[in-house]
Amino acid sequence: MKWNKYTINTITSAIDMISYTLNEIGVEGIEIDDNVQLTDEDKQSMFIDFLPELPEDDGKANVSFYIDSDEDDGELLSRVREELEDMRSYMDIGEGTITESETEDKDWMNNWKQYFKSFSIGDIFIKPTWEEESDEMQGKTVVHIDPGAAFGTGAHETTQLVIKQLTKYLKKGDEVLDVGCGSGILSIVSLLLGAGHALGTDLDPVAIVASRENAEVNGISEEAFTLMEGNIIDNREIKDAVGYNKYDIVAANILAEVLVPLSGIIAEHMKTGAYLITSGIIDDKEELVVKTFNENPDFEIVEVNHQGEWVNVTVKKIS
């Protein structure tokens, strides 16, 4: 199947009105392309591995929609053009022009799988669920992962940095807290390495579903891997449910902007002598994160590691 793609060249201030109008006249889905920067508040609410670097916001934006080429008789496009002309009478929509192109039908939800292949981190093999185990994996720790719409195949440098530290500091029977668990890969690795129990938190309900499904594929029970949707930084109910003075290992593969406020509250959930393994730190944020931990009397930095442009900071709770 082929699709006709139509891209409206507009400005960021007009996106909401254009999106609303397209929906009203029968366009079922749209894509928005802009360079609007996230606010600090936005970043602090995002428990994810990393954010792409965006160019400076120039106020321009594109809103795209698709029509099946076999059903595209021009009627819907004509209505879009009429609505854009009407909008011009009462608001600025920038150019308001429409660029036309054609695209092949793709399985957008699964197309990325062709790029996710099995690989190893030391003696740990990360394997997509749709691949068979190779002879090389026999007798090794094999993690079966299908991240779905949640971040965390293990291929990203930040995830690998944390996994390497888990193999170094995790002990049999340890209690593990995984903040921003994504696909659940760090908790699953911890449990396969011998952790007694893992608890994963994430703001995204999709991550909770993906983590549970990945745990099941790896033979991990709900008793061994608990999941909670919510924000451990400022949600008292979540904090109480997570528990205090309880964890031997905390893994936090999240943005530096989230690590800073997290560093001020996470010690109360950790045992004395426990390790906090962090990543998701782009190299130009290393100084900020290191300074934050150096100024916190609850922690001492034991390691700083680099892989590509990403940084791991591992700290130990000392009080």
N, C-alpha and C positions, 0 to 999 in steps of 0.2 A: 504494500500500500504506500502511496505517496501523499504528502501533505503540502498544501500551499501555506507558506509562512508569511505573515504580514507584520511588519514592525513599525510602530508609530514612533517617530522621532519627536520627543517632547522634553519637558523639564520636570525636575523632581517635585515641584509644588503642585503639578497637575496630575501626578500619578494616581492619587486616590480618586479624583473625579472621573478620570478616564477609565480606571478599573471598574468603578461602580457602574458607569454607563455601559461598558462592554458586557458586563454581567446582565444588565437589564435588557439588552437587546438580543441575548441568547448565546453569547460567547461563553463556553463552559470552562475554559482555563486560560490563564495568561502567564507569561514570564516577564519579570521586571529586572532590568539591568541598569544599575546606577552605582555611584561611588559615594553614597551617603555614609559617613563615618559613624561607628557605634559610639554612644556616650559611655562614660565611665560606669554609669549605673547599668547599662546594657551588658558591659563586659563582666561586671561583678555577678551577674545573674546567669552567666554562661559557663557551666562546668564541662568544658570541652578541651580537647588537646591543643588546638591552635586556631588562629584566625588568619585568613589570607591577608597579605598586605595590599591595601587598595591605593590607587593613585589619588591625588588631591581631588576633592569633590568640585566639579566645575558647574554644577547645577543642571547638567544635561542628563537625560534618561531615555531609555527605550522600553516600550511596552509591546510585547509580541503575543500573537495568538495564531492558532492553526486551524485550517479547514481541510477536510478530506478532499483531495483534488477531484475525485469522482463525483462529489456532491456540491462542489463549489460552482454555483451558477452566477456568482457576482452579486446576488441580492444582499447577502449579509455585509459584504464589503461596502456596498453602496450606502447601507444604513450607517456603517461606521463613519464613512466620509461625511455624511449629512450631520451626524451628531458632533463630529469634530468642528465643522463649520459653525454649528449653533453655539458651541462652547466659546469660540473666538469672540462672540458678541458680548460676553460677560466675564471672561477671564483670560489670562495669558497661558497659552499651551505651547509656547515655543514655536518651532517649525511646524509642528502638526502634520508633517508629511508622512506618507506611508511607503515603506520599502517592501518590495515583493521578492520572494525567493521560494524554492522548492526543496523539500527534504524527504529522505527515505524514512519509512516507518522503522522505529527502533523499539526494542524492549528496554525502555529507560530504567526500569527498576532492576534489571539484571545485566545490562550491557557491561557494567564495570567489572563483572566477575572474570572476564577474560584477562584482566590485568593482575588479579590476585592469585598468586601461585604459592605453593609450599616453600618454606624457607626455615632456616634454623638460627637460633640465638644460643650459642654454646651447644649444650646437649638437649636443648628444648626445640622441638619442631612445631611450627605453627602451620596448620593444614586447613585449607578451606573444606567445608563439609562435603562438597561435591567431588572432591578428589579422593582417590584410593591411597591407602598407606603404601609407601615404597619399602623395599627391603632395608634401605638405610635407616628407616624409622624404627625398625624392630628393636625392642628392648629399651627404647628411649622414651622420654616424656613427650607425648604428642597431644597438642591442644587443637581441638576441632572448633573452627570459628566460622560463623556466618553472621557478619555484623548487621546485615539488613540495612536499615536507615540510621543505625547508631554508629558513632565513630569508634574504630578500634579493631583493625585487622591484625595489628602487631607489626605491620610493615613500616609504620612511621617511626622516625628516630626517637621521638619522645617516649613512645611505648616501649621501644627496645631498651632505652636507658633505664626505665623503671624495672623491667624484667631482669636485666643484668644485676641490679641492686637487690632484687628479691632473692636471686640465687645466692647472693653473698650474705645477706643478713637474716633471712627467714629461718626459723628453727621449727622442728617438728612440734605440732600441737599449738602453734602460735595463733592468737586471735588477730585477725586482719580487718582493717577498715579501709574501704576503697571509695574515696570521695570523687564523685563524677565518674561513675563506673562505666558509662558508655555501653560497649558490647559485653562487658563483664570479663574481658580477657585477663586483667590483672588479678582479679579474685580467683578466676579459674586456674591460672598458673600457680597462684599461691596454694590453693587446695591440692592441686596435683603434686606440688612439691612437699606436701605434708602438713600444711596449716590445719589447725583443728576446726576452725570456723572462719567464715568471711561474711562481712556485711557490706553491701554496696548501696550507696545513695546516688541519686541523680535527679535533676529537675525535670528531665524529659521522660514522659511515660513510654515513649518508643524505646528508650534505653532499658527501661525496666523489663519490657517484654523481650527484647533481644537478649538481655543478660540471662533471663530465665530459660529461654530456648537453648542458648549456648551451653548453659549448665547441664541441661537435660541430655544434650548430645554427648557431653563429656562424662555422663554417669554421675553427676553431682546432685545430691538430694536438696530439697528445700530446707531441710534441717541444717545442712552444712553451709548453705549459701542463702542468707537472708537479704531481701531487697526492700528498700524504702524510697519512695518518691518524695522529694522535698529538699529544702535548703538547710544544711547543718549549721551554716554561719549565723542565721538570725531567726530560725524557727525553733522556739523553745520545745515544742512538742516533739520535733525530730531529734533535737539534742538529747532530750530525756530518753527517748526510745533507743537511740544509739548507745547510750550508757556512758558512765564516767570512770576514769582510772582503770580502763578495761583492756586496751589494745596494745599488743606487742609491736605491730607494724601498721603504719598508716601510709597508703599510697595515694598520691594526689597528682594526677597527670592533667593539669588544668592551667589556665592562663595565669601569668604573673599577676595581673590585676585582681585575680581571685585569690591567689596564694597569699597576698599581703594581708587582707582581712582574715583569711583562714588561719594564718599563723598566730593571730591574737587569741583564738578560742580553742584551737585543736588540742593544746597540751592537756586540758582538763579531761579529755577522753582517753589519754594515753597513760600507760604505766610509766613509772620512773625507769629509765634505761631503754625505753622503746625508741624505735626509729621512725622518722617521717621521711619518706622517699618522694621527692617532688620532681616533676618535669613539666613539659608544656611551656618552658621558658625560652623565648627567643634570645639570642646572644646579647642584644642590646638592652635586655631587661635583667641580665645577670647581676649587675651591680645593685639594682634596686632590691632584688630578692635576697642577696647575700647581706646587704646592709640591714634589711628587715630582721633577719634571723640573728645577726650579730648583736642587735640592740635588744633582743628578747632574752631575758635572764632564764627562761625555761629551757632554752636550747643551746647546744653547741654544734657547729658545723663540723662534720666528720669527713665529708667528701664533696668535691665539685667535679663533675665530669662533663665532657662535651662529645657530641656526635653531630657532624655537619654544623649547622648554625643553631643547634638546640643544646640546652643545658640541663643537667640534673644537679640538684642540690640535696644532699642527704644530711639530715640533722638528727641529733640524739637528745631526748628529754633528760635533763640533768637535775631537775627539781620537781 
